[in-house]
Amino acid sequence: MKPSETQLLEQEFGMTGVPMPSGLAVNRRDFFKTLGSGVMVLYLAPAALAQEAGRAGGRGRGGQQVSDQISAWLHIGEDGTVTVFTGKTEVGQNIRTSLTQAVAEELRAPVSAIKMVMADTDLVPYDMGTFGSQTTPQMASRLHRVAAAARETLLDTAAEFLKAERASLTVADGKIFRTNANKNEAVTFGQLTKGQKITKAVSDSTPITPAAKWTIAGTSVPKGEGRDFVIGRHKYSSDMKLPGMLFAKRLRATSFGAKVVSIDTKAAEAMDGVKVVRDGDFIGVIAPDSMQAEHALNAIKVEWSAPGDQPSSANIYEYLRQNVAAGGGGRGGRGGGAAPAGAGGNEPAVAPGADHTLKQTYTVAYIAHTPLEPRAAVADWKEDKLTVWTGSQRPFGVRTELAQALGIPEERVRVIIPDTGSGYGGKHTGEAAVEAARFSKATGKPVKVVWTRQEEFTWAYFRPAGVIDITSGVRNDGTLTWWDVANYQSGPGALQSPYRIPAGNQRSAFYQTRAPLTIGSYRSLAAAANHFAREVHMDELARLLKMDPLEFRLKNVADARLSAVFEAAAKAFGWGDAKPAAGHGFGIAGGTDKNSYIATCAEVLADTASGTVKVLRAVTAFDCGAVVNPNHLKNQIEGAMMMGLGGALFEAIEFKDGMITNPHLADYRVPRFTDLPKMEVVLIDRKDIASAGAGETPIVGIAPAVGNAIFDATNIRLRSMPMAPNGLKA
């Protein structure tokens, strides 16, 4: 049974019927609500969920369900070109290619004949957004069905066109063939459709090709339009240019929660071609070029109010424990109101049936998404219609934001999403789009807004910081008997342990807290934090029992797919074949999320004298069901591993007195080429299991595997991410 849209939103953003901080913007006039000075979180009300779930129409119009008509999703031109429409966005994960493969597979058409039209709210059916690793399990499966329905319709039409028995026809290479004793007869798709719409509905009973029989899906089809990316021809939102376009900059507060006390804009207004825009708290400048806009912004003299007392990165974990939001608790039958002082509340001094009880606390810092392309948008009003080009993961969500911010019907707003220079869950909202639209409305001309890196680091939302308490019990033979976990703020994703624990002896709770920074979705959501805590804790238990960490996990694994990835990663890594050299350490970790399974082994070089930590090798085994594109899947996994190293070792947002104190790449450490370990990916291709998404889960294994390897090398146990922002000496 497929999850509903509301369930998907809950899975992605941790909604549990209580306010939950998130970067998601769903049909709301006020996306962020201030909970005290500088404290901003997003609320998603049940009514808003219902409103968003009810949107759609054949081409994204409001008031109807998403269309089941083939023509809403697919069109075949007279020249045989197959145009496919989807609301999904390309953010570097190569879904343009994988979705093309789905259609080509079912239509029996060449990949080169298929053109994807993506994320244009005037052209494509409504889509909730590109997040939660849902493109493959949901959109790809839908397009498989749509293309299969189109194929069956074409066969019916060809039978009549060729005056042939339908059973005598075959489909291949964008044509339908009939073989008889005298000759092969063929008709192209274009000859059959004559460019007209295919008006039939898609039926759930339409047969689709099983993965075991795939010939196009399941292969390493090259990246769609790959040459344009390599030679720089491909355009992103930040590349957009329109005739007569102006450039705008918004005035930002010096600290979170600060308000304008006094302002003098005379110097900016005196500049040639500059227009100052002021609408309440929205203040900015418009100029003929971005440099002049920057100069004009700097010419504004403004006095800001003091930000007031706010927590800092130095005391954030204590703050989170002490600031559980009212009603912001609880899963597993507990939570709500005040948070417990311990791991899960009322945990026993000695876990039932255990020979050993272990209680530890793990923490994760706020980190930034650091996309290659900061937020950017171009807005253009033509008569009474607004068109905005912007980088986002939610085109229809941004359309709603624009309509509400400007007080106009959604039918008068068109949002076009060019390929976006990465998002990692950080571009669900449309701040730059709204800013560009307000500036454009003020001047009557197209206006471009591109955030600086400092703006991106300060005014975008962050991956939540969190505190995770675990109390566990284990027998001398390595059998887990008790598991109690509580997560403060970082989220409930993958909080439940996948290991075998006696019924009634596993408890988990998530406690939402008041957040000093704006927080939202990040690649894998809370799964990375919760896997880090659990897999480091599992390593601690194995060491306590003097058991091999792999043996201990396999003894307690309840899922054959999880066992398989552990065994595959260990085999490729050579786990147990030899002991690590002096100063080296081996670590292993794994888990499951979003119906995919991962295990990662890592080798590190850790020098306690110099404080140096270097990840030398990382091997990941991954099972996401039937593999759609092996090369692109490996790219996704390697990218996730590399990205995960940043949060594992050194990425952390630092803040004090309502200000981000490291808002530049010179101060915020992301992985570099010199950090790149030797990486190996082992794909477990399960043709018997439906394909799951792979954009998120591969990131969750690297941090705990590295942490466990550091302990193996040094006997130093690190329980906070980042583990070594300034090396081991710190």
Number of C-alpha atoms within 10 A of each C-alpha: 3 8 10 10 16 16 15 17 21 17 18 26 25 25 22 16 12 19 20 26 28 28 26 26 22 28 24 19 15 13 19 18 12 13 12 14 17 23 20 23 24 22 22 23 17 13 10 15 17 14 15 20 21 15 18 22 18 20 23 24 20 17 12 15 16 20 18 19 18 24 23 24 24 24 22 24 17 16 14 21 19 26 18 23 22 25 28 28 29 23 22 14 18 19 21 22 25 27 26 27 29 28 30 26 23 26 25 20 23 18 21 12 16 23 19 17 18 22 29 25 27 18 21 24 26 29 24 21 21 23 27 23 21 19 22 21 18 15 19 24 17 20 25 24 24 29 25 26 26 26 21 16 17 21 23 15 16 26 19 12 12 16 9 14 13 15 9 11 18 14 21 13 15 21 22 22 21 20 13 9 5 6 8 9 13 17 16 20 28 18 16 20 19 14 16 13 15 19 13 13 16 19 14 12 8 15 13 16 15 12 19 11 11 16 14 22 25 22 16 17 18 14 16 19 14 12 11 11 12 9 8 8 10 14 14 18 26 22 13 15 13 13 7 9 18 24 24 31 28 23 17 17 18 17 20 24 20 18 16 13 10 10 11 12 18 12 13 22 17 13 15 11 14 22 21 24 21 15 9 6 11 13 16 22 25 28 24 17 15 17 13 21 26 17 16 26 25 13 17 18 13 14 14 15 14 17 18 14 12 17 20 18 19 11 10 19 20 11 17 23 21 15 17 22 21 16 16 23 26 22 17 11 10 18 21 20 14 16 27 17 11 17 24 24 16 10 19 13 10 15 21 15 15 17 16 19 20 18 16 17 18 21 23 26 26 24 24 25 22 20 19 11 19 25 29 26 29 31 28 23 19 10 7 8 14 23 21 27 24 32 35 37 30 27 31 32 25 30 27 25 25 29 21 17 16 15 10 15 13 19 16 15 23 23 27 27 25 23 21 25 20 21 25 25 27 25 29 26 27 25 21 23 29 25 27 28 27 20 32 24 17 16 15 14 19 25 30 34 27 25 21 15 17 15 16 20 25 24 16 23 27 25 28 27 27 27 26 30 22 23 24 27 25 24 16 13 11 22 19 26 22 27 28 25 28 31 30 27 29 31 32 28 22 21 25 19 20 17 19 18 19 13 9 8 15 18 23 23 28 28 34 31 26 23 24 26 27 25 28 28 27 28 25 26 27 27 26 30 33 30 27 32 28 27 25 27 23 22 27 18 22 19 14 14 17 12 16 12 20 21 13 21 26 17 15 16 18 14 14 10 21 24 21 19 24 28 18 22 28 22 15 15 22 12 18 12 9 7 10 17 10 11 15 22 25 26 27 32 32 30 28 24 21 21 17 21 27 31 29 32 30 32 27 27 22 24 19 15 8 10 13 14 23 19 21 16 18 28 28 31 28 31 26 28 24 22 26 29 20 17 16 21 23 19 14 20 26 20 15 23 24 23 19 22 24 22 27 28 25 21 23 24 22 18 21 15 17 23 20 21 16 17 19 17 12 8 11 18 17 20 16 11 7 7 15 16 19 12 15 19 18 18 22 19 17 16 18 11 15 17 23 23 24 30 22 24 27 33 27 32 32 33 32 33 28 33 33 33 29 30 21 22 23 17 11 14 15 19 20 21 28 23 25 19 18 13 17 19 12 8
